C-alpha cells in the first residue's frame, strides 16, 4: 500500500486516479488524457525513486542483520568494514573532476570495494579469521579514507563540487533513474539468495564457532559468504544514493523483536521493514516544500533515540 501511496508525493500534484491510469495506459486499458510531463514524472522520476528506496532500505537492513549475526554484536552496521568511507571518497574524487552521475556511481562502487578488500586483507594478514581484528581493520581503513575525503573537500570548488559532495554524503534518492534498478536488483537478488541458502549454517555459527565446527559447518566459508554478500549489498546501495546511516543497525532489531532469533526469518522481515522504513522517510523528504532534505539527516533523527533505547537492551544482554 505504501508503495502506491508514495506516487502521490512530490512537487507535481498528481491525483491517485491519474497515477493508476498512467500505468493502465501502458497495457492499453486507458487512453491518455494527461500532459506528457505527468507521465514522465510518474514513470521516469517517481517510479525509479520509489523502487530504489525500497531496495536500498531492504539491502541495508539485510546487510546489517547479517553482520550483527556474524559478529554477535548489536551495534554493528553495514559500513563496519569501511564501505561508506571508501565509497564517499570515490564519489568525491569523481565530483571534483566534474564527472557525470554514472562515473560518480562507478567510482563510489570501486573505492567502496577497495576499502573492504583492504580491511579484509589487513585482518587476514595479522589474525587470519579473527573477527575482532577485522572490525578494527575496518575502523582503520575507514579513518584513512575519511582523511582522504577531507583532503578532497578542502581542494574542491566551493561553488559546485563541495556542495555536491556534502549533499551526496548525507544521502539522497533525487538522482536515481530506471537504469539504477537494473544495477541494484541483480546484486540484491544474488546476495539474499546466497544468504538464504546458507541460512542454517549462519544460524549455527551465531551460537559460537566451536559449536558450529562440531556440527560440521565450514566456519571460514560461512564467514566469507556473509561478509562478501553483505558488503556487495552495502556498496551498491551507497553508490546509488550516498551514505544513509542507522537503517542497517536499527531495522534488524525491530525484526528480531517481531520474529525472534531465527536468521531466515530475520533477513526476510528485515528486508520488508527496511524497505518500508526508508520509503516512508523518502516520502517525508518529498513532502517538504522548496527543499529536499538529505535522507541521512532524517534517519539519524529517528535512529538516535532508538540507539539510546538499544543501549539499555545491550546492558541486559543481547541474543
DRENKOLKOL-659851 format. One record per residue (C-alpha): residue number from 1; residue in one letter; chain; x, y, z. Coordinates in steps of 0.5 Angstrom, whole numbers. Example, Ala and Ser with C-alpha at 12.3 -4.5 7.8 and 13.67 -1.06 7.14 Angstrom:
2
{baza: 1 | lolum: A | fitor: A | xx: 25 | yy: -9 | zz: 16} .
{baza: 2 | lolum: S | fitor: A | xx: 27 | yy: -2 | zz: 14} .
//
This chain:
319
{baza: 1 | lolum: X | fitor: A | xx: 0 | yy: 0 | zz: 0} .
{baza: 2 | lolum: X | fitor: A | xx: 6 | yy: 5 | zz: 2} .
{baza: 3 | lolum: X | fitor: A | xx: 9 | yy: 3 | zz: -5} .
{baza: 4 | lolum: X | fitor: A | xx: 3 | yy: 6 | zz: -9} .
{baza: 5 | lolum: X | fitor: A | xx: 1 | yy: 12 | zz: -4} .
{baza: 6 | lolum: X | fitor: A | xx: 9 | yy: 14 | zz: -5} .
{baza: 7 | lolum: X | fitor: A | xx: 7 | yy: 16 | zz: -12} .
{baza: 8 | lolum: X | fitor: A | xx: 2 | yy: 22 | zz: -10} .
{baza: 9 | lolum: X | fitor: A | xx: 8 | yy: 25 | zz: -6} .
{baza: 10 | lolum: X | fitor: A | xx: 12 | yy: 31 | zz: -10} .
{baza: 11 | lolum: X | fitor: A | xx: 13 | yy: 38 | zz: -12} .
{baza: 12 | lolum: X | fitor: A | xx: 8 | yy: 36 | zz: -18} .
{baza: 13 | lolum: X | fitor: A | xx: 1 | yy: 35 | zz: -16} .
{baza: 14 | lolum: X | fitor: A | xx: -2 | yy: 28 | zz: -19} .
{baza: 15 | lolum: X | fitor: A | xx: -8 | yy: 25 | zz: -17} .
{baza: 16 | lolum: X | fitor: A | xx: -9 | yy: 18 | zz: -15} .
{baza: 17 | lolum: X | fitor: A | xx: -13 | yy: 16 | zz: -21} .
{baza: 18 | lolum: X | fitor: A | xx: -8 | yy: 20 | zz: -26} .
{baza: 19 | lolum: X | fitor: A | xx: -3 | yy: 15 | zz: -23} .
{baza: 20 | lolum: X | fitor: A | xx: -7 | yy: 9 | zz: -24} .
{baza: 21 | lolum: X | fitor: A | xx: -9 | yy: 11 | zz: -31} .
{baza: 22 | lolum: X | fitor: A | xx: -2 | yy: 12 | zz: -33} .
{baza: 23 | lolum: X | fitor: A | xx: 0 | yy: 5 | zz: -31} .
{baza: 24 | lolum: X | fitor: A | xx: -6 | yy: 2 | zz: -34} .
{baza: 25 | lolum: X | fitor: A | xx: -5 | yy: 6 | zz: -41} .
{baza: 26 | lolum: X | fitor: A | xx: 2 | yy: 2 | zz: -42} .
{baza: 27 | lolum: X | fitor: A | xx: -2 | yy: -4 | zz: -43} .
{baza: 28 | lolum: X | fitor: A | xx: -8 | yy: -1 | zz: -47} .
{baza: 29 | lolum: X | fitor: A | xx: -13 | yy: 0 | zz: -42} .
{baza: 30 | lolum: X | fitor: A | xx: -14 | yy: 7 | zz: -41} .
{baza: 31 | lolum: X | fitor: A | xx: -13 | yy: 13 | zz: -47} .
{baza: 32 | lolum: X | fitor: A | xx: -8 | yy: 18 | zz: -45} .
{baza: 33 | lolum: X | fitor: A | xx: -12 | yy: 25 | zz: -43} .
{baza: 34 | lolum: X | fitor: A | xx: -6 | yy: 28 | zz: -39} .
{baza: 35 | lolum: X | fitor: A | xx: 0 | yy: 32 | zz: -40} .
{baza: 36 | lolum: X | fitor: A | xx: 6 | yy: 28 | zz: -42} .
{baza: 37 | lolum: X | fitor: A | xx: 10 | yy: 32 | zz: -37} .
{baza: 38 | lolum: X | fitor: A | xx: 6 | yy: 28 | zz: -31} .
{baza: 39 | lolum: X | fitor: A | xx: 7 | yy: 21 | zz: -35} .
{baza: 40 | lolum: X | fitor: A | xx: 15 | yy: 23 | zz: -35} .
{baza: 41 | lolum: X | fitor: A | xx: 15 | yy: 25 | zz: -27} .
{baza: 42 | lolum: X | fitor: A | xx: 11 | yy: 18 | zz: -25} .
{baza: 43 | lolum: X | fitor: A | xx: 15 | yy: 13 | zz: -30} .
{baza: 44 | lolum: X | fitor: A | xx: 22 | yy: 16 | zz: -30} .
{baza: 45 | lolum: X | fitor: A | xx: 22 | yy: 20 | zz: -23} .
{baza: 46 | lolum: X | fitor: A | xx: 18 | yy: 17 | zz: -18} .
{baza: 47 | lolum: X | fitor: A | xx: 18 | yy: 10 | zz: -20} .
{baza: 48 | lolum: X | fitor: A | xx: 25 | yy: 9 | zz: -20} .
{baza: 49 | lolum: X | fitor: A | xx: 26 | yy: 13 | zz: -14} .
{baza: 50 | lolum: X | fitor: A | xx: 21 | yy: 9 | zz: -10} .
{baza: 51 | lolum: X | fitor: A | xx: 24 | yy: 2 | zz: -12} .
{baza: 52 | lolum: X | fitor: A | xx: 31 | yy: 4 | zz: -11} .
{baza: 53 | lolum: X | fitor: A | xx: 29 | yy: 7 | zz: -4} .
{baza: 54 | lolum: X | fitor: A | xx: 25 | yy: 0 | zz: -2} .
{baza: 55 | lolum: X | fitor: A | xx: 31 | yy: -4 | zz: -5} .
{baza: 56 | lolum: X | fitor: A | xx: 36 | yy: 0 | zz: -1} .
{baza: 57 | lolum: X | fitor: A | xx: 33 | yy: 0 | zz: 5} .
{baza: 58 | lolum: X | fitor: A | xx: 32 | yy: -7 | zz: 5} .
{baza: 59 | lolum: X | fitor: A | xx: 39 | yy: -8 | zz: 3} .
{baza: 60 | lolum: X | fitor: A | xx: 42 | yy: -4 | zz: 8} .
{baza: 61 | lolum: X | fitor: A | xx: 37 | yy: -8 | zz: 13} .
{baza: 62 | lolum: X | fitor: A | xx: 39 | yy: -15 | zz: 11} .
{baza: 63 | lolum: X | fitor: A | xx: 47 | yy: -13 | zz: 11} .
{baza: 64 | lolum: X | fitor: A | xx: 46 | yy: -10 | zz: 18} .
{baza: 65 | lolum: X | fitor: A | xx: 42 | yy: -16 | zz: 20} .
{baza: 66 | lolum: X | fitor: A | xx: 48 | yy: -21 | zz: 17} .
{baza: 67 | lolum: X | fitor: A | xx: 54 | yy: -17 | zz: 20} .
{baza: 68 | lolum: X | fitor: A | xx: 50 | yy: -17 | zz: 27} .
{baza: 69 | lolum: X | fitor: A | xx: 49 | yy: -24 | zz: 27} .
{baza: 70 | lolum: X | fitor: A | xx: 56 | yy: -26 | zz: 25} .
{baza: 71 | lolum: X | fitor: A | xx: 60 | yy: -21 | zz: 30} .
{baza: 72 | lolum: X | fitor: A | xx: 55 | yy: -22 | zz: 35} .
{baza: 73 | lolum: X | fitor: A | xx: 54 | yy: -15 | zz: 36} .
{baza: 74 | lolum: X | fitor: A | xx: 48 | yy: -11 | zz: 36} .
{baza: 75 | lolum: X | fitor: A | xx: 52 | yy: -4 | zz: 35} .
{baza: 76 | lolum: X | fitor: A | xx: 55 | yy: -7 | zz: 28} .
{baza: 77 | lolum: X | fitor: A | xx: 52 | yy: -3 | zz: 22} .
{baza: 78 | lolum: X | fitor: A | xx: 53 | yy: -5 | zz: 15} .
{baza: 79 | lolum: X | fitor: A | xx: 59 | yy: 0 | zz: 14} .
{baza: 80 | lolum: X | fitor: A | xx: 63 | yy: -3 | zz: 19} .
{baza: 81 | lolum: X | fitor: A | xx: 69 | yy: -5 | zz: 14} .
{baza: 82 | lolum: X | fitor: A | xx: 70 | yy: 2 | zz: 11} .
{baza: 83 | lolum: X | fitor: A | xx: 65 | yy: 1 | zz: 6} .
{baza: 84 | lolum: X | fitor: A | xx: 62 | yy: 8 | zz: 7} .
{baza: 85 | lolum: X | fitor: A | xx: 68 | yy: 12 | zz: 8} .
{baza: 86 | lolum: X | fitor: A | xx: 71 | yy: 9 | zz: 1} .
{baza: 87 | lolum: X | fitor: A | xx: 65 | yy: 10 | zz: -3} .
{baza: 88 | lolum: X | fitor: A | xx: 65 | yy: 17 | zz: 0} .
{baza: 89 | lolum: X | fitor: A | xx: 72 | yy: 18 | zz: -2} .
{baza: 90 | lolum: X | fitor: A | xx: 71 | yy: 15 | zz: -9} .
{baza: 91 | lolum: X | fitor: A | xx: 65 | yy: 19 | zz: -10} .
{baza: 92 | lolum: X | fitor: A | xx: 68 | yy: 26 | zz: -8} .
{baza: 93 | lolum: X | fitor: A | xx: 74 | yy: 24 | zz: -13} .
{baza: 94 | lolum: X | fitor: A | xx: 70 | yy: 24 | zz: -19} .
{baza: 95 | lolum: X | fitor: A | xx: 66 | yy: 30 | zz: -17} .
{baza: 96 | lolum: X | fitor: A | xx: 72 | yy: 35 | zz: -16} .
{baza: 97 | lolum: X | fitor: A | xx: 73 | yy: 32 | zz: -24} .
{baza: 98 | lolum: X | fitor: A | xx: 66 | yy: 34 | zz: -26} .
{baza: 99 | lolum: X | fitor: A | xx: 65 | yy: 27 | zz: -28} .
{baza: 100 | lolum: X | fitor: A | xx: 58 | yy: 25 | zz: -30} .
{baza: 101 | lolum: X | fitor: A | xx: 53 | yy: 21 | zz: -25} .
{baza: 102 | lolum: X | fitor: A | xx: 55 | yy: 15 | zz: -28} .
{baza: 103 | lolum: X | fitor: A | xx: 62 | yy: 16 | zz: -27} .
{baza: 104 | lolum: X | fitor: A | xx: 61 | yy: 18 | zz: -20} .
{baza: 105 | lolum: X | fitor: A | xx: 57 | yy: 12 | zz: -18} .
{baza: 106 | lolum: X | fitor: A | xx: 62 | yy: 7 | zz: -21} .
{baza: 107 | lolum: X | fitor: A | xx: 68 | yy: 11 | zz: -17} .
{baza: 108 | lolum: X | fitor: A | xx: 64 | yy: 10 | zz: -11} .
{baza: 109 | lolum: X | fitor: A | xx: 63 | yy: 3 | zz: -12} .
{baza: 110 | lolum: X | fitor: A | xx: 70 | yy: 1 | zz: -14} .
{baza: 111 | lolum: X | fitor: A | xx: 73 | yy: 5 | zz: -8} .
{baza: 112 | lolum: X | fitor: A | xx: 68 | yy: 2 | zz: -3} .
{baza: 113 | lolum: X | fitor: A | xx: 70 | yy: -5 | zz: -5} .
{baza: 114 | lolum: X | fitor: A | xx: 77 | yy: -3 | zz: -5} .
{baza: 115 | lolum: X | fitor: A | xx: 76 | yy: -1 | zz: 2} .
{baza: 116 | lolum: X | fitor: A | xx: 73 | yy: -7 | zz: 4} .
{baza: 117 | lolum: X | fitor: A | xx: 78 | yy: -11 | zz: 1} .
{baza: 118 | lolum: X | fitor: A | xx: 84 | yy: -7 | zz: 4} .
{baza: 119 | lolum: X | fitor: A | xx: 80 | yy: -8 | zz: 11} .
{baza: 120 | lolum: X | fitor: A | xx: 80 | yy: -16 | zz: 10} .
{baza: 121 | lolum: X | fitor: A | xx: 87 | yy: -16 | zz: 8} .
{baza: 122 | lolum: X | fitor: A | xx: 89 | yy: -13 | zz: 14} .
{baza: 123 | lolum: X | fitor: A | xx: 85 | yy: -17 | zz: 18} .
{baza: 124 | lolum: X | fitor: A | xx: 88 | yy: -24 | zz: 14} .
{baza: 125 | lolum: X | fitor: A | xx: 95 | yy: -22 | zz: 15} .
{baza: 126 | lolum: X | fitor: A | xx: 95 | yy: -20 | zz: 22} .
{baza: 127 | lolum: X | fitor: A | xx: 90 | yy: -25 | zz: 25} .
{baza: 128 | lolum: X | fitor: A | xx: 87 | yy: -30 | zz: 20} .
{baza: 129 | lolum: X | fitor: A | xx: 80 | yy: -31 | zz: 22} .
{baza: 130 | lolum: X | fitor: A | xx: 80 | yy: -27 | zz: 28} .
{baza: 131 | lolum: X | fitor: A | xx: 73 | yy: -22 | zz: 27} .
{baza: 132 | lolum: X | fitor: A | xx: 75 | yy: -17 | zz: 32} .
{baza: 133 | lolum: X | fitor: A | xx: 82 | yy: -16 | zz: 28} .
{baza: 134 | lolum: X | fitor: A | xx: 78 | yy: -15 | zz: 22} .
{baza: 135 | lolum: X | fitor: A | xx: 73 | yy: -10 | zz: 26} .
{baza: 136 | lolum: X | fitor: A | xx: 79 | yy: -6 | zz: 28} .
{baza: 137 | lolum: X | fitor: A | xx: 82 | yy: -6 | zz: 21} .
{baza: 138 | lolum: X | fitor: A | xx: 75 | yy: -3 | zz: 18} .
{baza: 139 | lolum: X | fitor: A | xx: 76 | yy: 2 | zz: 23} .
{baza: 140 | lolum: X | fitor: A | xx: 83 | yy: 4 | zz: 21} .
{baza: 141 | lolum: X | fitor: A | xx: 81 | yy: 4 | zz: 13} .
{baza: 142 | lolum: X | fitor: A | xx: 75 | yy: 8 | zz: 15} .
{baza: 143 | lolum: X | fitor: A | xx: 79 | yy: 13 | zz: 18} .
{baza: 144 | lolum: X | fitor: A | xx: 84 | yy: 13 | zz: 13} .
{baza: 145 | lolum: X | fitor: A | xx: 79 | yy: 14 | zz: 7} .
{baza: 146 | lolum: X | fitor: A | xx: 76 | yy: 20 | zz: 12} .
{baza: 147 | lolum: X | fitor: A | xx: 82 | yy: 23 | zz: 12} .
{baza: 148 | lolum: X | fitor: A | xx: 83 | yy: 23 | zz: 4} .
{baza: 149 | lolum: X | fitor: A | xx: 76 | yy: 25 | zz: 4} .
{baza: 150 | lolum: X | fitor: A | xx: 78 | yy: 31 | zz: 8} .
{baza: 151 | lolum: X | fitor: A | xx: 83 | yy: 33 | zz: 3} .
{baza: 152 | lolum: X | fitor: A | xx: 79 | yy: 33 | zz: -3} .
{baza: 153 | lolum: X | fitor: A | xx: 73 | yy: 37 | zz: 1} .
{baza: 154 | lolum: X | fitor: A | xx: 79 | yy: 42 | zz: 2} .
{baza: 155 | lolum: X | fitor: A | xx: 81 | yy: 43 | zz: -5} .
{baza: 156 | lolum: X | fitor: A | xx: 74 | yy: 42 | zz: -8} .
{baza: 157 | lolum: X | fitor: A | xx: 71 | yy: 48 | zz: -12} .
{baza: 158 | lolum: X | fitor: A | xx: 67 | yy: 52 | zz: -6} .
{baza: 159 | lolum: X | fitor: A | xx: 61 | yy: 54 | zz: -12} .
{baza: 160 | lolum: X | fitor: A | xx: 60 | yy: 47 | zz: -15} .
{baza: 161 | lolum: X | fitor: A | xx: 64 | yy: 41 | zz: -13} .
{baza: 162 | lolum: X | fitor: A | xx: 64 | yy: 42 | zz: -5} .
{baza: 163 | lolum: X | fitor: A | xx: 56 | yy: 43 | zz: -4} .
{baza: 164 | lolum: X | fitor: A | xx: 55 | yy: 37 | zz: -9} .
{baza: 165 | lolum: X | fitor: A | xx: 60 | yy: 33 | zz: -4} .
{baza: 166 | lolum: X | fitor: A | xx: 57 | yy: 35 | zz: 2} .
{baza: 167 | lolum: X | fitor: A | xx: 50 | yy: 33 | zz: 0} .
{baza: 168 | lolum: X | fitor: A | xx: 52 | yy: 26 | zz: -3} .
{baza: 169 | lolum: X | fitor: A | xx: 55 | yy: 25 | zz: 3} .
{baza: 170 | lolum: X | fitor: A | xx: 48 | yy: 26 | zz: 7} .
{baza: 171 | lolum: X | fitor: A | xx: 44 | yy: 21 | zz: 3} .
{baza: 172 | lolum: X | fitor: A | xx: 39 | yy: 23 | zz: -3} .
{baza: 173 | lolum: X | fitor: A | xx: 35 | yy: 19 | zz: -8} .
{baza: 174 | lolum: X | fitor: A | xx: 34 | yy: 25 | zz: -12} .
{baza: 175 | lolum: X | fitor: A | xx: 38 | yy: 23 | zz: -18} .
{baza: 176 | lolum: X | fitor: A | xx: 36 | yy: 16 | zz: -18} .
{baza: 177 | lolum: X | fitor: A | xx: 34 | yy: 13 | zz: -25} .
{baza: 178 | lolum: X | fitor: A | xx: 31 | yy: 7 | zz: -28} .
{baza: 179 | lolum: X | fitor: A | xx: 38 | yy: 4 | zz: -30} .
{baza: 180 | lolum: X | fitor: A | xx: 40 | yy: 4 | zz: -23} .
{baza: 181 | lolum: X | fitor: A | xx: 34 | yy: -1 | zz: -22} .
{baza: 182 | lolum: X | fitor: A | xx: 38 | yy: -6 | zz: -26} .
{baza: 183 | lolum: X | fitor: A | xx: 44 | yy: -5 | zz: -23} .
{baza: 184 | lolum: X | fitor: A | xx: 41 | yy: -6 | zz: -16} .
{baza: 185 | lolum: X | fitor: A | xx: 37 | yy: -11 | zz: -17} .
{baza: 186 | lolum: X | fitor: A | xx: 41 | yy: -17 | zz: -19} .
{baza: 187 | lolum: X | fitor: A | xx: 46 | yy: -15 | zz: -14} .
{baza: 188 | lolum: X | fitor: A | xx: 41 | yy: -16 | zz: -8} .
{baza: 189 | lolum: X | fitor: A | xx: 38 | yy: -22 | zz: -11} .
{baza: 190 | lolum: X | fitor: A | xx: 44 | yy: -26 | zz: -12} .
{baza: 191 | lolum: X | fitor: A | xx: 46 | yy: -24 | zz: -5} .
{baza: 192 | lolum: X | fitor: A | xx: 40 | yy: -25 | zz: -1} .
{baza: 193 | lolum: X | fitor: A | xx: 39 | yy: -32 | zz: -5} .
{baza: 194 | lolum: X | fitor: A | xx: 46 | yy: -34 | zz: -2} .
{baza: 195 | lolum: X | fitor: A | xx: 45 | yy: -32 | zz: 5} .
{baza: 196 | lolum: X | fitor: A | xx: 38 | yy: -36 | zz: 5} .
{baza: 197 | lolum: X | fitor: A | xx: 42 | yy: -42 | zz: 2} .
{baza: 198 | lolum: X | fitor: A | xx: 47 | yy: -42 | zz: 8} .
{baza: 199 | lolum: X | fitor: A | xx: 41 | yy: -39 | zz: 13} .
{baza: 200 | lolum: X | fitor: A | xx: 42 | yy: -46 | zz: 17} .
{baza: 201 | lolum: X | fitor: A | xx: 50 | yy: -45 | zz: 17} .
{baza: 202 | lolum: X | fitor: A | xx: 49 | yy: -38 | zz: 19} .
{baza: 203 | lolum: X | fitor: A | xx: 44 | yy: -40 | zz: 25} .
{baza: 204 | lolum: X | fitor: A | xx: 49 | yy: -45 | zz: 28} .
{baza: 205 | lolum: X | fitor: A | xx: 55 | yy: -40 | zz: 27} .
{baza: 206 | lolum: X | fitor: A | xx: 51 | yy: -35 | zz: 31} .
{baza: 207 | lolum: X | fitor: A | xx: 51 | yy: -40 | zz: 37} .
{baza: 208 | lolum: X | fitor: A | xx: 59 | yy: -40 | zz: 37} .
{baza: 209 | lolum: X | fitor: A | xx: 65 | yy: -42 | zz: 33} .
{baza: 210 | lolum: X | fitor: A | xx: 66 | yy: -48 | zz: 37} .
{baza: 211 | lolum: X | fitor: A | xx: 59 | yy: -51 | zz: 37} .
{baza: 212 | lolum: X | fitor: A | xx: 59 | yy: -49 | zz: 29} .
{baza: 213 | lolum: X | fitor: A | xx: 65 | yy: -53 | zz: 28} .
{baza: 214 | lolum: X | fitor: A | xx: 63 | yy: -59 | zz: 32} .
{baza: 215 | lolum: X | fitor: A | xx: 56 | yy: -59 | zz: 28} .
{baza: 216 | lolum: X | fitor: A | xx: 61 | yy: -60 | zz: 21} .
{baza: 217 | lolum: X | fitor: A | xx: 60 | yy: -52 | zz: 19} .
{baza: 218 | lolum: X | fitor: A | xx: 65 | yy: -49 | zz: 15} .
{baza: 219 | lolum: X | fitor: A | xx: 66 | yy: -43 | zz: 19} .
{baza: 220 | lolum: X | fitor: A | xx: 71 | yy: -40 | zz: 14} .
{baza: 221 | lolum: X | fitor: A | xx: 67 | yy: -41 | zz: 8} .
{baza: 222 | lolum: X | fitor: A | xx: 61 | yy: -38 | zz: 12} .
{baza: 223 | lolum: X | fitor: A | xx: 64 | yy: -32 | zz: 15} .
{baza: 224 | lolum: X | fitor: A | xx: 67 | yy: -30 | zz: 8} .
{baza: 225 | lolum: X | fitor: A | xx: 60 | yy: -31 | zz: 5} .
{baza: 226 | lolum: X | fitor: A | xx: 57 | yy: -27 | zz: 10} .
{baza: 227 | lolum: X | fitor: A | xx: 62 | yy: -21 | zz: 9} .
{baza: 228 | lolum: X | fitor: A | xx: 62 | yy: -21 | zz: 1} .
{baza: 229 | lolum: X | fitor: A | xx: 55 | yy: -21 | zz: 0} .
{baza: 230 | lolum: X | fitor: A | xx: 53 | yy: -16 | zz: 6} .
{baza: 231 | lolum: X | fitor: A | xx: 59 | yy: -12 | zz: 3} .
{baza: 232 | lolum: X | fitor: A | xx: 56 | yy: -12 | zz: -4} .
{baza: 233 | lolum: X | fitor: A | xx: 49 | yy: -10 | zz: -2} .
{baza: 234 | lolum: X | fitor: A | xx: 52 | yy: -4 | zz: 2} .
{baza: 235 | lolum: X | fitor: A | xx: 57 | yy: -2 | zz: -3} .
{baza: 236 | lolum: X | fitor: A | xx: 52 | yy: -2 | zz: -9} .
{baza: 237 | lolum: X | fitor: A | xx: 47 | yy: 2 | zz: -4} .
{baza: 238 | lolum: X | fitor: A | xx: 52 | yy: 7 | zz: -2} .
{baza: 239 | lolum: X | fitor: A | xx: 54 | yy: 8 | zz: -10} .
{baza: 240 | lolum: X | fitor: A | xx: 47 | yy: 9 | zz: -11} .
{baza: 241 | lolum: X | fitor: A | xx: 44 | yy: 14 | zz: -6} .
{baza: 242 | lolum: X | fitor: A | xx: 50 | yy: 16 | zz: -2} .
{baza: 243 | lolum: X | fitor: A | xx: 51 | yy: 15 | zz: 6} .
{baza: 244 | lolum: X | fitor: A | xx: 45 | yy: 13 | zz: 9} .
{baza: 245 | lolum: X | fitor: A | xx: 46 | yy: 11 | zz: 17} .
{baza: 246 | lolum: X | fitor: A | xx: 42 | yy: 8 | zz: 22} .
{baza: 247 | lolum: X | fitor: A | xx: 38 | yy: 4 | zz: 18} .
{baza: 248 | lolum: X | fitor: A | xx: 42 | yy: -2 | zz: 18} .
{baza: 249 | lolum: X | fitor: A | xx: 43 | yy: -2 | zz: 25} .
{baza: 250 | lolum: X | fitor: A | xx: 36 | yy: -1 | zz: 28} .
{baza: 251 | lolum: X | fitor: A | xx: 32 | yy: -5 | zz: 23} .
{baza: 252 | lolum: X | fitor: A | xx: 35 | yy: -11 | zz: 25} .
{baza: 253 | lolum: X | fitor: A | xx: 33 | yy: -10 | zz: 32} .
{baza: 254 | lolum: X | fitor: A | xx: 26 | yy: -9 | zz: 30} .
{baza: 255 | lolum: X | fitor: A | xx: 26 | yy: -15 | zz: 26} .
{baza: 256 | lolum: X | fitor: A | xx: 29 | yy: -19 | zz: 32} .
{baza: 257 | lolum: X | fitor: A | xx: 23 | yy: -17 | zz: 36} .
{baza: 258 | lolum: X | fitor: A | xx: 18 | yy: -19 | zz: 32} .
{baza: 259 | lolum: X | fitor: A | xx: 20 | yy: -26 | zz: 29} .
{baza: 260 | lolum: X | fitor: A | xx: 26 | yy: -28 | zz: 34} .
{baza: 261 | lolum: X | fitor: A | xx: 33 | yy: -30 | zz: 33} .
{baza: 262 | lolum: X | fitor: A | xx: 32 | yy: -35 | zz: 27} .
{baza: 263 | lolum: X | fitor: A | xx: 36 | yy: -32 | zz: 22} .
{baza: 264 | lolum: X | fitor: A | xx: 32 | yy: -34 | zz: 16} .
{baza: 265 | lolum: X | fitor: A | xx: 26 | yy: -30 | zz: 19} .
{baza: 266 | lolum: X | fitor: A | xx: 30 | yy: -24 | zz: 21} .
{baza: 267 | lolum: X | fitor: A | xx: 33 | yy: -23 | zz: 14} .
{baza: 268 | lolum: X | fitor: A | xx: 26 | yy: -23 | zz: 11} .
{baza: 269 | lolum: X | fitor: A | xx: 23 | yy: -19 | zz: 16} .
{baza: 270 | lolum: X | fitor: A | xx: 29 | yy: -14 | zz: 16} .
{baza: 271 | lolum: X | fitor: A | xx: 28 | yy: -13 | zz: 8} .
{baza: 272 | lolum: X | fitor: A | xx: 21 | yy: -12 | zz: 9} .
{baza: 273 | lolum: X | fitor: A | xx: 21 | yy: -7 | zz: 15} .
{baza: 274 | lolum: X | fitor: A | xx: 28 | yy: -3 | zz: 12} .
{baza: 275 | lolum: X | fitor: A | xx: 24 | yy: -2 | zz: 5} .
{baza: 276 | lolum: X | fitor: A | xx: 18 | yy: 1 | zz: 8} .
{baza: 277 | lolum: X | fitor: A | xx: 22 | yy: 5 | zz: 13} .
{baza: 278 | lolum: X | fitor: A | xx: 27 | yy: 8 | zz: 8} .
{baza: 279 | lolum: X | fitor: A | xx: 21 | yy: 9 | zz: 3} .
{baza: 280 | lolum: X | fitor: A | xx: 17 | yy: 13 | zz: 9} .
{baza: 281 | lolum: X | fitor: A | xx: 23 | yy: 17 | zz: 10} .
{baza: 282 | lolum: X | fitor: A | xx: 24 | yy: 19 | zz: 3} .
{baza: 283 | lolum: X | fitor: A | xx: 16 | yy: 21 | zz: 3} .
{baza: 284 | lolum: X | fitor: A | xx: 17 | yy: 25 | zz: 8} .
{baza: 285 | lolum: X | fitor: A | xx: 23 | yy: 28 | zz: 4} .
{baza: 286 | lolum: X | fitor: A | xx: 19 | yy: 30 | zz: -2} .
{baza: 287 | lolum: X | fitor: A | xx: 13 | yy: 33 | zz: 2} .
{baza: 288 | lolum: X | fitor: A | xx: 18 | yy: 39 | zz: 5} .
{baza: 289 | lolum: X | fitor: A | xx: 16 | yy: 45 | zz: 0} .
{baza: 290 | lolum: X | fitor: A | xx: 22 | yy: 48 | zz: -3} .
{baza: 291 | lolum: X | fitor: A | xx: 28 | yy: 44 | zz: -1} .
{baza: 292 | lolum: X | fitor: A | xx: 30 | yy: 37 | zz: -1} .
{baza: 293 | lolum: X | fitor: A | xx: 32 | yy: 35 | zz: 6} .
{baza: 294 | lolum: X | fitor: A | xx: 38 | yy: 29 | zz: 6} .
{baza: 295 | lolum: X | fitor: A | xx: 36 | yy: 22 | zz: 8} .
{baza: 296 | lolum: X | fitor: A | xx: 41 | yy: 21 | zz: 13} .
{baza: 297 | lolum: X | fitor: A | xx: 39 | yy: 27 | zz: 17} .
{baza: 298 | lolum: X | fitor: A | xx: 32 | yy: 24 | zz: 18} .
{baza: 299 | lolum: X | fitor: A | xx: 35 | yy: 17 | zz: 19} .
{baza: 300 | lolum: X | fitor: A | xx: 39 | yy: 20 | zz: 24} .
{baza: 301 | lolum: X | fitor: A | xx: 34 | yy: 24 | zz: 28} .
{baza: 302 | lolum: X | fitor: A | xx: 30 | yy: 17 | zz: 28} .
{baza: 303 | lolum: X | fitor: A | xx: 36 | yy: 13 | zz: 30} .
{baza: 304 | lolum: X | fitor: A | xx: 39 | yy: 17 | zz: 35} .
{baza: 305 | lolum: X | fitor: A | xx: 33 | yy: 16 | zz: 40} .
{baza: 306 | lolum: X | fitor: A | xx: 33 | yy: 9 | zz: 38} .
{baza: 307 | lolum: X | fitor: A | xx: 40 | yy: 8 | zz: 39} .
{baza: 308 | lolum: X | fitor: A | xx: 39 | yy: 10 | zz: 47} .
{baza: 309 | lolum: X | fitor: A | xx: 34 | yy: 5 | zz: 48} .
{baza: 310 | lolum: X | fitor: A | xx: 38 | yy: 0 | zz: 45} .
{baza: 311 | lolum: X | fitor: A | xx: 44 | yy: 1 | zz: 50} .
{baza: 312 | lolum: X | fitor: A | xx: 39 | yy: -1 | zz: 56} .
{baza: 313 | lolum: X | fitor: A | xx: 38 | yy: -7 | zz: 52} .
{baza: 314 | lolum: X | fitor: A | xx: 45 | yy: -9 | zz: 51} .
{baza: 315 | lolum: X | fitor: A | xx: 47 | yy: -8 | zz: 58} .
{baza: 316 | lolum: X | fitor: A | xx: 42 | yy: -13 | zz: 60} .
{baza: 317 | lolum: X | fitor: A | xx: 45 | yy: -18 | zz: 54} .
{baza: 318 | lolum: X | fitor: A | xx: 43 | yy: -19 | zz: 47} .
{baza: 319 | lolum: X | fitor: A | xx: 41 | yy: -25 | zz: 43} .
//
